[in-house]
């Protein structure tokens, strides 16, 4: 019997020099491009080495060069300018004193979210190819064979970079799918797995579609999956990971749509690897959804449950990690489970709830717990 492999959602803490370069670019300040590239290469090498030291089997570049997992597209595609309206999640609006505390404490990241104001077209894959080269070099240094690279899904782009150009949401999604397909293929053609980040399939329910019923939202989510699957057409699902989440922030999360309602949507994605939250207090119980719907999980699906939380500085005990993994092993079998994290540790450059050293301690606990599963 093979061991339980370990991975995570993708983003990891960035060093201060990386953050300084990213925000120099973000704010339109002068910076040396060669020094920027050298900084990113060095940082990715270190990030991969830290993952290896923590026992992570399937590694990423930590999204080192990106300002965030979704809005990075504004730098790589035409059609984006200005700023999109901010809309706090519904659960935070229910607790305004907590929302104010987050704002006053700098607990919400500040970065540009431009609107779509023109046709979305790729500027070329040059920046992506640099990211790929950095990750593959870091993997070679550590003797790691499996790696993945994150990419924004059409749906999550439409969530954060809202449409002010295309006639309909469907038209915008279709344009995004057509624009993003080359990015996804470039990653896979480089020998890496592509991970599509899809918080739009859960987070957007209480962020952008509060006026809809759950059933109406499920139709929206289905249209997002349709666009995603169109962009993935021709790519082997065995090379594709999809991550769904309800927002990587500490908060009440009382408005989160249940996994029970999102289960069929998640299963309909053209991806073999499904990453989802199951550690934090609002979703830790939802492993039972997979148990109760085991007959509806296609045989090609590999479950990658989050077995460590990404919004708390508690380091999970390896025994707890083991128990969380074993719940899913008992549902789909030993060979169809990979241990993951609830979400990313560095979703936005320069912002993260978890201390960088503790983030890697959590990944070490994840690996130790996975090693205990028999």
Beta strands, then each sheet from edge to edge (+ up, - down):
strand 1: 5-6
strand 2: 58-59
strand 3: 80-81
strand 4: 115-116
strand 5: 146-152
strand 6: 193-197
strand 7: 240-243
strand 8: 273-276
strand 9: 302-305
strand 10: 338-339
sheet 1: 1+ 10+
sheet 2: 2+ 5+ 6+ 7+ 8+ 9+
sheet 3: 3+ 4-
end
